[in-house]
Amino acid sequence: MLETTVTKLRKSLNKEIEPCFNNHETLHVKQRDGKDFVIMSAEDWRAIEETLFLNKIQNMVESLHNAANEPIEQGINLKDLDW
């Protein structure tokens, strides 16, 4: 996570936030009063929201882990699925 101050952010906003878009970095902005905040790209935020949503579904995480560990030979070919 990158860090900056509000003063530096004001002086060079575009330069400070560019890594958020180009490198998926999160920018931690420190304020004097201790009320810090974080800047990230909307794309990264949507990915976090999706992860949180999927984690709410009962047994979803376990199912994903099981599927990831399943040998490819045991999988089902896409053309054999009944859509």
PDB file of N, CA, C and O in Angstrom:
ATOM      1  N   MET A   1       0.851  -1.167   0.000  1.00  0.00           N
ATOM      2  CA  MET A   1       0.000   0.000   0.000  1.00  0.00           C
ATOM      3  C   MET A   1       0.900   1.234   0.000  1.00  0.00           C
ATOM      4  O   MET A   1       1.830   1.346   0.798  1.00  0.00           O
ATOM      5  N   LEU A   2       0.604   2.143  -0.902  1.00  0.00           N
ATOM      6  CA  LEU A   2       1.330   3.407  -0.960  1.00  0.00           C
ATOM      7  C   LEU A   2       0.790   4.348   0.097  1.00  0.00           C
ATOM      8  O   LEU A   2      -0.351   4.201   0.536  1.00  0.00           O
ATOM      9  N   GLU A   3       1.599   5.318   0.512  1.00  0.00           N
ATOM     10  CA  GLU A   3       1.160   6.295   1.510  1.00  0.00           C
ATOM     11  C   GLU A   3       1.506   7.703   1.056  1.00  0.00           C
ATOM     12  O   GLU A   3       2.517   7.927   0.390  1.00  0.00           O
ATOM     13  N   THR A   4       0.657   8.639   1.423  1.00  0.00           N
ATOM     14  CA  THR A   4       0.892  10.046   1.155  1.00  0.00           C
ATOM     15  C   THR A   4       0.142  10.860   2.201  1.00  0.00           C
ATOM     16  O   THR A   4      -0.553  10.311   3.055  1.00  0.00           O
ATOM     17  N   THR A   5       0.293  12.157   2.119  1.00  0.00           N
ATOM     18  CA  THR A   5      -0.437  13.053   3.015  1.00  0.00           C
ATOM     19  C   THR A   5      -1.447  13.846   2.191  1.00  0.00           C
ATOM     20  O   THR A   5      -1.350  13.900   0.965  1.00  0.00           O
ATOM     21  N   VAL A   6      -2.395  14.449   2.855  1.00  0.00           N
ATOM     22  CA  VAL A   6      -3.387  15.274   2.174  1.00  0.00           C
ATOM     23  C   VAL A   6      -2.692  16.421   1.450  1.00  0.00           C
ATOM     24  O   VAL A   6      -3.071  16.766   0.331  1.00  0.00           O
ATOM     25  N   THR A   7      -1.687  17.010   2.073  1.00  0.00           N
ATOM     26  CA  THR A   7      -0.961  18.127   1.462  1.00  0.00           C
ATOM     27  C   THR A   7      -0.314  17.699   0.149  1.00  0.00           C
ATOM     28  O   THR A   7      -0.440  18.396  -0.858  1.00  0.00           O
ATOM     29  N   LYS A   8       0.377  16.561   0.150  1.00  0.00           N
ATOM     30  CA  LYS A   8       1.005  16.061  -1.075  1.00  0.00           C
ATOM     31  C   LYS A   8      -0.045  15.696  -2.119  1.00  0.00           C
ATOM     32  O   LYS A   8       0.157  15.927  -3.311  1.00  0.00           O
ATOM     33  N   LEU A   9      -1.158  15.129  -1.679  1.00  0.00           N
ATOM     34  CA  LEU A   9      -2.224  14.746  -2.591  1.00  0.00           C
ATOM     35  C   LEU A   9      -2.803  15.964  -3.293  1.00  0.00           C
ATOM     36  O   LEU A   9      -3.068  15.924  -4.495  1.00  0.00           O
ATOM     37  N   ARG A  10      -2.999  17.046  -2.549  1.00  0.00           N
ATOM     38  CA  ARG A  10      -3.519  18.281  -3.135  1.00  0.00           C
ATOM     39  C   ARG A  10      -2.578  18.849  -4.191  1.00  0.00           C
ATOM     40  O   ARG A  10      -3.018  19.346  -5.228  1.00  0.00           O
ATOM     41  N   LYS A  11      -1.286  18.770  -3.917  1.00  0.00           N
ATOM     42  CA  LYS A  11      -0.294  19.364  -4.822  1.00  0.00           C
ATOM     43  C   LYS A  11      -0.179  18.602  -6.135  1.00  0.00           C
ATOM     44  O   LYS A  11       0.044  19.209  -7.183  1.00  0.00           O
ATOM     45  N   SER A  12      -0.328  17.286  -6.095  1.00  0.00           N
ATOM     46  CA  SER A  12      -0.127  16.492  -7.314  1.00  0.00           C
ATOM     47  C   SER A  12      -1.092  15.317  -7.370  1.00  0.00           C
ATOM     48  O   SER A  12      -0.679  14.158  -7.339  1.00  0.00           O
ATOM     49  N   LEU A  13      -2.364  15.625  -7.451  1.00  0.00           N
ATOM     50  CA  LEU A  13      -3.413  14.602  -7.420  1.00  0.00           C
ATOM     51  C   LEU A  13      -3.205  13.532  -8.492  1.00  0.00           C
ATOM     52  O   LEU A  13      -3.182  12.340  -8.185  1.00  0.00           O
ATOM     53  N   ASN A  14      -3.053  13.954  -9.743  1.00  0.00           N
ATOM     54  CA  ASN A  14      -2.928  12.971 -10.832  1.00  0.00           C
ATOM     55  C   ASN A  14      -1.734  12.049 -10.637  1.00  0.00           C
ATOM     56  O   ASN A  14      -1.845  10.839 -10.834  1.00  0.00           O
ATOM     57  N   LYS A  15      -0.601  12.606 -10.254  1.00  0.00           N
ATOM     58  CA  LYS A  15       0.602  11.793 -10.045  1.00  0.00           C
ATOM     59  C   LYS A  15       0.415  10.816  -8.884  1.00  0.00           C
ATOM     60  O   LYS A  15       0.842   9.664  -8.962  1.00  0.00           O
ATOM     61  N   GLU A  16      -0.218  11.273  -7.821  1.00  0.00           N
ATOM     62  CA  GLU A  16      -0.402  10.443  -6.632  1.00  0.00           C
ATOM     63  C   GLU A  16      -1.355   9.273  -6.875  1.00  0.00           C
ATOM     64  O   GLU A  16      -1.138   8.178  -6.356  1.00  0.00           O
ATOM     65  N   ILE A  17      -2.412   9.502  -7.664  1.00  0.00           N
ATOM     66  CA  ILE A  17      -3.417   8.445  -7.835  1.00  0.00           C
ATOM     67  C   ILE A  17      -3.149   7.541  -9.030  1.00  0.00           C
ATOM     68  O   ILE A  17      -3.788   6.496  -9.158  1.00  0.00           O
ATOM     69  N   GLU A  18      -2.230   7.910  -9.902  1.00  0.00           N
ATOM     70  CA  GLU A  18      -1.948   7.110 -11.100  1.00  0.00           C
ATOM     71  C   GLU A  18      -1.641   5.637 -10.799  1.00  0.00           C
ATOM     72  O   GLU A  18      -2.141   4.767 -11.512  1.00  0.00           O
ATOM     73  N   PRO A  19      -0.833   5.320  -9.765  1.00  0.00           N
ATOM     74  CA  PRO A  19      -0.577   3.899  -9.461  1.00  0.00           C
ATOM     75  C   PRO A  19      -1.835   3.112  -9.082  1.00  0.00           C
ATOM     76  O   PRO A  19      -1.869   1.890  -9.223  1.00  0.00           O
ATOM     77  N   CYS A  20      -2.862   3.808  -8.603  1.00  0.00           N
ATOM     78  CA  CYS A  20      -4.117   3.127  -8.254  1.00  0.00           C
ATOM     79  C   CYS A  20      -4.756   2.520  -9.501  1.00  0.00           C
ATOM     80  O   CYS A  20      -5.358   1.447  -9.443  1.00  0.00           O
ATOM     81  N   PHE A  21      -4.621   3.210 -10.616  1.00  0.00           N
ATOM     82  CA  PHE A  21      -5.217   2.735 -11.856  1.00  0.00           C
ATOM     83  C   PHE A  21      -4.285   1.807 -12.619  1.00  0.00           C
ATOM     84  O   PHE A  21      -4.715   0.776 -13.137  1.00  0.00           O
ATOM     85  N   ASN A  22      -3.013   2.168 -12.690  1.00  0.00           N
ATOM     86  CA  ASN A  22      -2.070   1.420 -13.527  1.00  0.00           C
ATOM     87  C   ASN A  22      -1.554   0.144 -12.880  1.00  0.00           C
ATOM     88  O   ASN A  22      -1.306  -0.839 -13.578  1.00  0.00           O
ATOM     89  N   ASN A  23      -1.389   0.137 -11.563  1.00  0.00           N
ATOM     90  CA  ASN A  23      -0.757  -0.997 -10.874  1.00  0.00           C
ATOM     91  C   ASN A  23      -1.647  -1.626  -9.814  1.00  0.00           C
ATOM     92  O   ASN A  23      -1.189  -2.478  -9.053  1.00  0.00           O
ATOM     93  N   HIS A  24      -2.905  -1.224  -9.751  1.00  0.00           N
ATOM     94  CA  HIS A  24      -3.845  -1.741  -8.747  1.00  0.00           C
ATOM     95  C   HIS A  24      -3.321  -1.517  -7.330  1.00  0.00           C
ATOM     96  O   HIS A  24      -3.538  -2.340  -6.441  1.00  0.00           O
ATOM     97  N   GLU A  25      -2.643  -0.417  -7.135  1.00  0.00           N
ATOM     98  CA  GLU A  25      -2.150  -0.055  -5.802  1.00  0.00           C
ATOM     99  C   GLU A  25      -3.270   0.624  -5.017  1.00  0.00           C
ATOM    100  O   GLU A  25      -4.199   1.185  -5.597  1.00  0.00           O
ATOM    101  N   THR A  26      -3.170   0.566  -3.721  1.00  0.00           N
ATOM    102  CA  THR A  26      -4.074   1.293  -2.834  1.00  0.00           C
ATOM    103  C   THR A  26      -3.273   2.423  -2.215  1.00  0.00           C
ATOM    104  O   THR A  26      -2.141   2.217  -1.777  1.00  0.00           O
ATOM    105  N   LEU A  27      -3.847   3.609  -2.175  1.00  0.00           N
ATOM    106  CA  LEU A  27      -3.168   4.786  -1.644  1.00  0.00           C
ATOM    107  C   LEU A  27      -3.770   5.155  -0.290  1.00  0.00           C
ATOM    108  O   LEU A  27      -4.944   5.512  -0.200  1.00  0.00           O
ATOM    109  N   HIS A  28      -2.968   5.066   0.742  1.00  0.00           N
ATOM    110  CA  HIS A  28      -3.377   5.431   2.101  1.00  0.00           C
ATOM    111  C   HIS A  28      -3.023   6.901   2.303  1.00  0.00           C
ATOM    112  O   HIS A  28      -1.851   7.273   2.243  1.00  0.00           O
ATOM    113  N   VAL A  29      -4.024   7.731   2.540  1.00  0.00           N
ATOM    114  CA  VAL A  29      -3.812   9.167   2.699  1.00  0.00           C
ATOM    115  C   VAL A  29      -3.948   9.519   4.172  1.00  0.00           C
ATOM    116  O   VAL A  29      -4.991   9.295   4.785  1.00  0.00           O
ATOM    117  N   LYS A  30      -2.870  10.078   4.734  1.00  0.00           N
ATOM    118  CA  LYS A  30      -2.842  10.421   6.155  1.00  0.00           C
ATOM    119  C   LYS A  30      -3.237  11.880   6.363  1.00  0.00           C
ATOM    120  O   LYS A  30      -2.772  12.778   5.661  1.00  0.00           O
ATOM    121  N   GLN A  31      -4.105  12.087   7.347  1.00  0.00           N
ATOM    122  CA  GLN A  31      -4.492  13.436   7.745  1.00  0.00           C
ATOM    123  C   GLN A  31      -3.940  13.714   9.137  1.00  0.00           C
ATOM    124  O   GLN A  31      -3.690  12.793   9.915  1.00  0.00           O
ATOM    125  N   ARG A  32      -3.760  14.957   9.430  1.00  0.00           N
ATOM    126  CA  ARG A  32      -3.212  15.340  10.742  1.00  0.00           C
ATOM    127  C   ARG A  32      -4.110  14.932  11.894  1.00  0.00           C
ATOM    128  O   ARG A  32      -3.636  14.582  12.975  1.00  0.00           O
ATOM    129  N   ASP A  33      -5.441  14.981  11.647  1.00  0.00           N
ATOM    130  CA  ASP A  33      -6.387  14.680  12.730  1.00  0.00           C
ATOM    131  C   ASP A  33      -6.593  13.181  12.947  1.00  0.00           C
ATOM    132  O   ASP A  33      -7.382  12.776  13.801  1.00  0.00           O
ATOM    133  N   GLY A  34      -5.873  12.351  12.163  1.00  0.00           N
ATOM    134  CA  GLY A  34      -5.976  10.906  12.334  1.00  0.00           C
ATOM    135  C   GLY A  34      -7.106  10.260  11.565  1.00  0.00           C
ATOM    136  O   GLY A  34      -7.251   9.039  11.608  1.00  0.00           O
ATOM    137  N   LYS A  35      -7.911  11.036  10.865  1.00  0.00           N
ATOM    138  CA  LYS A  35      -9.006  10.496  10.063  1.00  0.00           C
ATOM    139  C   LYS A  35      -8.483  10.204   8.657  1.00  0.00           C
ATOM    140  O   LYS A  35      -8.787  10.921   7.704  1.00  0.00           O
ATOM    141  N   ASP A  36      -7.706   9.157   8.550  1.00  0.00           N
ATOM    142  CA  ASP A  36      -7.104   8.773   7.284  1.00  0.00           C
ATOM    143  C   ASP A  36      -8.138   8.151   6.352  1.00  0.00           C
ATOM    144  O   ASP A  36      -9.220   7.748   6.776  1.00  0.00           O
ATOM    145  N   PHE A  37      -7.780   8.083   5.078  1.00  0.00           N
ATOM    146  CA  PHE A  37      -8.654   7.434   4.110  1.00  0.00           C
ATOM    147  C   PHE A  37      -7.826   6.733   3.047  1.00  0.00           C
ATOM    148  O   PHE A  37      -6.612   6.918   2.958  1.00  0.00           O
ATOM    149  N   VAL A  38      -8.503   5.927   2.246  1.00  0.00           N
ATOM    150  CA  VAL A  38      -7.850   5.109   1.233  1.00  0.00           C
ATOM    151  C   VAL A  38      -8.448   5.432  -0.130  1.00  0.00           C
ATOM    152  O   VAL A  38      -9.653   5.647  -0.261  1.00  0.00           O
ATOM    153  N   ILE A  39      -7.579   5.462  -1.146  1.00  0.00           N
ATOM    154  CA  ILE A  39      -8.018   5.663  -2.525  1.00  0.00           C
ATOM    155  C   ILE A  39      -7.634   4.416  -3.317  1.00  0.00           C
ATOM    156  O   ILE A  39      -6.508   3.925  -3.231  1.00  0.00           O
ATOM    157  N   MET A  40      -8.599   3.918  -4.089  1.00  0.00           N
ATOM    158  CA  MET A  40      -8.335   2.785  -4.979  1.00  0.00           C
ATOM    159  C   MET A  40      -9.187   2.962  -6.225  1.00  0.00           C
ATOM    160  O   MET A  40     -10.111   3.776  -6.248  1.00  0.00           O
ATOM    161  N   SER A  41      -8.871   2.198  -7.255  1.00  0.00           N
ATOM    162  CA  SER A  41      -9.652   2.297  -8.486  1.00  0.00           C
ATOM    163  C   SER A  41     -11.035   1.683  -8.273  1.00  0.00           C
ATOM    164  O   SER A  41     -11.219   0.811  -7.424  1.00  0.00           O
ATOM    165  N   ALA A  42     -11.992   2.150  -9.051  1.00  0.00           N
ATOM    166  CA  ALA A  42     -13.344   1.588  -8.986  1.00  0.00           C
ATOM    167  C   ALA A  42     -13.330   0.113  -9.378  1.00  0.00           C
ATOM    168  O   ALA A  42     -14.098  -0.682  -8.837  1.00  0.00           O
ATOM    169  N   GLU A  43     -12.461  -0.251 -10.315  1.00  0.00           N
ATOM    170  CA  GLU A  43     -12.339  -1.650 -10.734  1.00  0.00           C
ATOM    171  C   GLU A  43     -11.928  -2.532  -9.559  1.00  0.00           C
ATOM    172  O   GLU A  43     -12.490  -3.609  -9.361  1.00  0.00           O
ATOM    173  N   ASP A  44     -10.948  -2.074  -8.778  1.00  0.00           N
ATOM    174  CA  ASP A  44     -10.508  -2.851  -7.615  1.00  0.00           C
ATOM    175  C   ASP A  44     -11.600  -2.918  -6.557  1.00  0.00           C
ATOM    176  O   ASP A  44     -11.783  -3.957  -5.923  1.00  0.00           O
ATOM    177  N   TRP A  45     -12.328  -1.819  -6.357  1.00  0.00           N
ATOM    178  CA  TRP A  45     -13.410  -1.811  -5.376  1.00  0.00           C
ATOM    179  C   TRP A  45     -14.509  -2.798  -5.777  1.00  0.00           C
ATOM    180  O   TRP A  45     -15.040  -3.510  -4.925  1.00  0.00           O
ATOM    181  N   ARG A  46     -14.857  -2.844  -7.081  1.00  0.00           N
ATOM    182  CA  ARG A  46     -15.878  -3.795  -7.537  1.00  0.00           C
ATOM    183  C   ARG A  46     -15.423  -5.234  -7.302  1.00  0.00           C
ATOM    184  O   ARG A  46     -16.239  -6.090  -6.960  1.00  0.00           O
ATOM    185  N   ALA A  47     -14.138  -5.509  -7.481  1.00  0.00           N
ATOM    186  CA  ALA A  47     -13.617  -6.855  -7.230  1.00  0.00           C
ATOM    187  C   ALA A  47     -13.752  -7.219  -5.753  1.00  0.00           C
ATOM    188  O   ALA A  47     -14.092  -8.354  -5.419  1.00  0.00           O
ATOM    189  N   ILE A  48     -13.489  -6.268  -4.882  1.00  0.00           N
ATOM    190  CA  ILE A  48     -13.644  -6.504  -3.440  1.00  0.00           C
ATOM    191  C   ILE A  48     -15.111  -6.755  -3.101  1.00  0.00           C
ATOM    192  O   ILE A  48     -15.425  -7.666  -2.336  1.00  0.00           O
ATOM    193  N   GLU A  49     -16.008  -5.949  -3.671  1.00  0.00           N
ATOM    194  CA  GLU A  49     -17.438  -6.143  -3.422  1.00  0.00           C
ATOM    195  C   GLU A  49     -17.895  -7.528  -3.886  1.00  0.00           C
ATOM    196  O   GLU A  49     -18.677  -8.187  -3.201  1.00  0.00           O
ATOM    197  N   GLU A  50     -17.410  -7.963  -5.042  1.00  0.00           N
ATOM    198  CA  GLU A  50     -17.778  -9.279  -5.550  1.00  0.00           C
ATOM    199  C   GLU A  50     -17.279 -10.380  -4.622  1.00  0.00           C
ATOM    200  O   GLU A  50     -17.996 -11.343  -4.350  1.00  0.00           O
ATOM    201  N   THR A  51     -16.053 -10.235  -4.140  1.00  0.00           N
ATOM    202  CA  THR A  51     -15.492 -11.219  -3.211  1.00  0.00           C
ATOM    203  C   THR A  51     -16.313 -11.278  -1.923  1.00  0.00           C
ATOM    204  O   THR A  51     -16.622 -12.362  -1.427  1.00  0.00           O
ATOM    205  N   LEU A  52     -16.660 -10.120  -1.390  1.00  0.00           N
ATOM    206  CA  LEU A  52     -17.477 -10.083  -0.173  1.00  0.00           C
ATOM    207  C   LEU A  52     -18.829 -10.741  -0.408  1.00  0.00           C
ATOM    208  O   LEU A  52     -19.312 -11.490   0.441  1.00  0.00           O
ATOM    209  N   PHE A  53     -19.439 -10.466  -1.552  1.00  0.00           N
ATOM    210  CA  PHE A  53     -20.729 -11.068  -1.878  1.00  0.00           C
ATOM    211  C   PHE A  53     -20.624 -12.587  -1.952  1.00  0.00           C
ATOM    212  O   PHE A  53     -21.445 -13.300  -1.375  1.00  0.00           O
ATOM    213  N   LEU A  54     -19.605 -13.080  -2.669  1.00  0.00           N
ATOM    214  CA  LEU A  54     -19.443 -14.529  -2.813  1.00  0.00           C
ATOM    215  C   LEU A  54     -19.170 -15.206  -1.477  1.00  0.00           C
ATOM    216  O   LEU A  54     -19.584 -16.344  -1.257  1.00  0.00           O
ATOM    217  N   ASN A  55     -18.475 -14.507  -0.586  1.00  0.00           N
ATOM    218  CA  ASN A  55     -18.187 -15.077   0.728  1.00  0.00           C
ATOM    219  C   ASN A  55     -19.431 -15.179   1.601  1.00  0.00           C
ATOM    220  O   ASN A  55     -19.431 -15.929   2.577  1.00  0.00           O
ATOM    221  N   LYS A  56     -20.496 -14.441   1.273  1.00  0.00           N
ATOM    222  CA  LYS A  56     -21.741 -14.518   2.031  1.00  0.00           C
ATOM    223  C   LYS A  56     -22.558 -15.755   1.671  1.00  0.00           C
ATOM    224  O   LYS A  56     -23.399 -16.197   2.454  1.00  0.00           O
ATOM    225  N   ILE A  57     -22.310 -16.314   0.485  1.00  0.00           N
ATOM    226  CA  ILE A  57     -23.082 -17.474   0.034  1.00  0.00           C
ATOM    227  C   ILE A  57     -22.565 -18.719   0.747  1.00  0.00           C
ATOM    228  O   ILE A  57     -21.379 -19.045   0.690  1.00  0.00           O
ATOM    229  N   GLN A  58     -23.471 -19.394   1.410  1.00  0.00           N
ATOM    230  CA  GLN A  58     -23.105 -20.563   2.206  1.00  0.00           C
ATOM    231  C   GLN A  58     -22.400 -21.607   1.350  1.00  0.00           C
ATOM    232  O   GLN A  58     -22.882 -21.973   0.278  1.00  0.00           O
ATOM    233  N   ASN A  59     -21.267 -22.078   1.826  1.00  0.00           N
ATOM    234  CA  ASN A  59     -20.449 -23.120   1.199  1.00  0.00           C
ATOM    235  C   ASN A  59     -19.777 -22.701  -0.105  1.00  0.00           C
ATOM    236  O   ASN A  59     -19.144 -23.539  -0.747  1.00  0.00           O
ATOM    237  N   MET A  60     -19.886 -21.447  -0.521  1.00  0.00           N
ATOM    238  CA  MET A  60     -19.292 -21.016  -1.782  1.00  0.00           C
ATOM    239  C   MET A  60     -17.770 -21.095  -1.746  1.00  0.00           C
ATOM    240  O   MET A  60     -17.156 -21.599  -2.686  1.00  0.00           O
ATOM    241  N   VAL A  61     -17.160 -20.604  -0.679  1.00  0.00           N
ATOM    242  CA  VAL A  61     -15.703 -20.614  -0.587  1.00  0.00           C
ATOM    243  C   VAL A  61     -15.182 -22.051  -0.623  1.00  0.00           C
ATOM    244  O   VAL A  61     -14.219 -22.349  -1.329  1.00  0.00           O
ATOM    245  N   GLU A  62     -15.814 -22.927   0.130  1.00  0.00           N
ATOM    246  CA  GLU A  62     -15.406 -24.331   0.143  1.00  0.00           C
ATOM    247  C   GLU A  62     -15.554 -24.948  -1.245  1.00  0.00           C
ATOM    248  O   GLU A  62     -14.690 -25.705  -1.689  1.00  0.00           O
ATOM    249  N   SER A  63     -16.643 -24.625  -1.923  1.00  0.00           N
ATOM    250  CA  SER A  63     -16.884 -25.152  -3.260  1.00  0.00           C
ATOM    251  C   SER A  63     -15.818 -24.671  -4.243  1.00  0.00           C
ATOM    252  O   SER A  63     -15.341 -25.443  -5.075  1.00  0.00           O
ATOM    253  N   LEU A  64     -15.451 -23.407  -4.146  1.00  0.00           N
ATOM    254  CA  LEU A  64     -14.411 -22.856  -5.031  1.00  0.00           C
ATOM    255  C   LEU A  64     -13.060 -23.513  -4.765  1.00  0.00           C
ATOM    256  O   LEU A  64     -12.320 -23.825  -5.698  1.00  0.00           O
ATOM    257  N   HIS A  65     -12.744 -23.721  -3.499  1.00  0.00           N
ATOM    258  CA  HIS A  65     -11.487 -24.385  -3.154  1.00  0.00           C
ATOM    259  C   HIS A  65     -11.474 -25.828  -3.667  1.00  0.00           C
ATOM    260  O   HIS A  65     -10.467 -26.297  -4.197  1.00  0.00           O
ATOM    261  N   ASN A  66     -12.584 -26.513  -3.507  1.00  0.00           N
ATOM    262  CA  ASN A  66     -12.671 -27.889  -3.996  1.00  0.00           C
ATOM    263  C   ASN A  66     -12.498 -27.942  -5.510  1.00  0.00           C
ATOM    264  O   ASN A  66     -11.793 -28.805  -6.032  1.00  0.00           O
ATOM    265  N   ALA A  67     -13.143 -27.020  -6.205  1.00  0.00           N
ATOM    266  CA  ALA A  67     -13.030 -26.992  -7.666  1.00  0.00           C
ATOM    267  C   ALA A  67     -11.605 -26.680  -8.103  1.00  0.00           C
ATOM    268  O   ALA A  67     -11.115 -27.246  -9.080  1.00  0.00           O
ATOM    269  N   ALA A  68     -10.942 -25.789  -7.387  1.00  0.00           N
ATOM    270  CA  ALA A  68      -9.571 -25.420  -7.733  1.00  0.00           C
ATOM    271  C   ALA A  68      -8.613 -26.591  -7.527  1.00  0.00           C
ATOM    272  O   ALA A  68      -7.615 -26.712  -8.237  1.00  0.00           O
ATOM    273  N   ASN A  69      -8.913 -27.446  -6.565  1.00  0.00           N
ATOM    274  CA  ASN A  69      -8.041 -28.592  -6.265  1.00  0.00           C
ATOM    275  C   ASN A  69      -8.394 -29.843  -7.063  1.00  0.00           C
ATOM    276  O   ASN A  69      -7.668 -30.837  -7.016  1.00  0.00           O
ATOM    277  N   GLU A  70      -9.494 -29.797  -7.789  1.00  0.00           N
ATOM    278  CA  GLU A  70      -9.934 -30.955  -8.559  1.00  0.00           C
ATOM    279  C   GLU A  70      -9.015 -31.163  -9.770  1.00  0.00           C
ATOM    280  O   GLU A  70      -8.757 -30.218 -10.515  1.00  0.00           O
ATOM    281  N   PRO A  71      -8.527 -32.372  -9.969  1.00  0.00           N
ATOM    282  CA  PRO A  71      -7.700 -32.638 -11.151  1.00  0.00           C
ATOM    283  C   PRO A  71      -8.492 -32.356 -12.431  1.00  0.00           C
ATOM    284  O   PRO A  71      -9.681 -32.663 -12.506  1.00  0.00           O
ATOM    285  N   ILE A  72      -7.848 -31.785 -13.412  1.00  0.00           N
ATOM    286  CA  ILE A  72      -8.526 -31.397 -14.652  1.00  0.00           C
ATOM    287  C   ILE A  72      -9.200 -32.583 -15.324  1.00  0.00           C
ATOM    288  O   ILE A  72     -10.219 -32.420 -15.995  1.00  0.00           O
ATOM    289  N   GLU A  73      -8.644 -33.766 -15.151  1.00  0.00           N
ATOM    290  CA  GLU A  73      -9.215 -34.963 -15.769  1.00  0.00           C
ATOM    291  C   GLU A  73     -10.583 -35.298 -15.189  1.00  0.00           C
ATOM    292  O   GLU A  73     -11.391 -35.948 -15.853  1.00  0.00           O
ATOM    293  N   GLN A  74     -10.853 -34.865 -13.967  1.00  0.00           N
ATOM    294  CA  GLN A  74     -12.128 -35.171 -13.322  1.00  0.00           C
ATOM    295  C   GLN A  74     -13.204 -34.139 -13.673  1.00  0.00           C
ATOM    296  O   GLN A  74     -14.375 -34.323 -13.340  1.00  0.00           O
ATOM    297  N   GLY A  75     -12.811 -33.070 -14.336  1.00  0.00           N
ATOM    298  CA  GLY A  75     -13.761 -32.019 -14.679  1.00  0.00           C
ATOM    299  C   GLY A  75     -14.688 -32.430 -15.816  1.00  0.00           C
ATOM    300  O   GLY A  75     -14.512 -33.482 -16.432  1.00  0.00           O
ATOM    301  N   ILE A  76     -15.666 -31.592 -16.079  1.00  0.00           N
ATOM    302  CA  ILE A  76     -16.622 -31.831 -17.154  1.00  0.00           C
ATOM    303  C   ILE A  76     -16.301 -30.881 -18.302  1.00  0.00           C
ATOM    304  O   ILE A  76     -16.087 -29.689 -18.080  1.00  0.00           O
ATOM    305  N   ASN A  77     -16.265 -31.395 -19.508  1.00  0.00           N
ATOM    306  CA  ASN A  77     -16.008 -30.590 -20.681  1.00  0.00           C
ATOM    307  C   ASN A  77     -17.183 -29.620 -20.891  1.00  0.00           C
ATOM    308  O   ASN A  77     -18.340 -30.001 -20.717  1.00  0.00           O
ATOM    309  N   LEU A  78     -16.888 -28.387 -21.258  1.00  0.00           N
ATOM    310  CA  LEU A  78     -17.950 -27.381 -21.430  1.00  0.00           C
ATOM    311  C   LEU A  78     -19.011 -27.831 -22.424  1.00  0.00           C
ATOM    312  O   LEU A  78     -20.196 -27.558 -22.229  1.00  0.00           O
ATOM    313  N   LYS A  79     -18.602 -28.515 -23.483  1.00  0.00           N
ATOM    314  CA  LYS A  79     -19.592 -28.938 -24.495  1.00  0.00           C
ATOM    315  C   LYS A  79     -20.537 -30.000 -23.948  1.00  0.00           C
ATOM    316  O   LYS A  79     -21.596 -30.234 -24.529  1.00  0.00           O
ATOM    317  N   ASP A  80     -20.175 -30.649 -22.841  1.00  0.00           N
ATOM    318  CA  ASP A  80     -21.016 -31.677 -22.238  1.00  0.00           C
ATOM    319  C   ASP A  80     -21.983 -31.122 -21.184  1.00  0.00           C
ATOM    320  O   ASP A  80     -22.805 -31.862 -20.643  1.00  0.00           O
ATOM    321  N   LEU A  81     -21.883 -29.844 -20.899  1.00  0.00           N
ATOM    322  CA  LEU A  81     -22.794 -29.234 -19.934  1.00  0.00           C
ATOM    323  C   LEU A  81     -24.151 -28.985 -20.563  1.00  0.00           C
ATOM    324  O   LEU A  81     -24.248 -28.620 -21.734  1.00  0.00           O
ATOM    325  N   ASP A  82     -25.193 -29.183 -19.779  1.00  0.00           N
ATOM    326  CA  ASP A  82     -26.558 -28.931 -20.240  1.00  0.00           C
ATOM    327  C   ASP A  82     -26.971 -27.532 -19.802  1.00  0.00           C
ATOM    328  O   ASP A  82     -27.474 -27.338 -18.696  1.00  0.00           O
ATOM    329  N   TRP A  83     -26.757 -26.580 -20.665  1.00  0.00           N
ATOM    330  CA  TRP A  83     -27.054 -25.178 -20.336  1.00  0.00           C
ATOM    331  C   TRP A  83     -28.533 -24.974 -20.451  1.00  0.00           C
ATOM    332  O   TRP A  83     -29.023 -23.868 -20.221  1.00  0.00           O
TER     333      TRP A  83
END
